[in-house]
């Protein structure tokens, strides 16, 4: 193992050992993702949450448009992306983590 000294004087591992450690952790965590069977095909749960969040975003955008407040929404791409992300993570937490 090769040790290097950083700017603050602390020792740290370099390159390959850290990469191997991270690859080992990733391979262990890969089995934690719930898998859903839909018509005989297996899908990761996060993919189902993303698709459902897309439909939710469409409904939310329609409501915002019908209420007439869409012109007052800030940068639309950023706002709608954040709404989409919130819906995705909310679905994930609600269905698969609680």
CORSUL-V876379 format. One record per backbone hydrogen bond with DSSP energy under -0.5 kcal/mol. NH is the residue of the N-H (numbers start at 1). CO is the residue of the C=O. Records with the same first field share a line. If there is no record, write none. Layout:
NH->CO + CO
This chain:
3->1
4->12
6->4 + 10
9->6
12->4
14->2
17->14
19->15
20->16
21->17
22->18
23->19
24->20
25->21
26->22
27->23
28->24
29->25
30->26
31->28
32->29
33->30
36->43
38->36 + 41
41->38
43->36
45->34
47->44
48->44
49->45
50->46
51->47
52->48
53->49
54->50
55->51
56->52
57->53
58->54
59->55
60->56
61->57
62->58
63->59
64->60
65->61
66->62
67->63
68->64 + 65
69->64
70->64
72->69
73->70
76->74
79->75
80->76
81->77
82->78
83->79
84->80
85->81
86->82
87->83
88->84
89->85
90->86
91->87
92->88
93->89
94->90
95->91
96->92
97->92 + 93
98->93
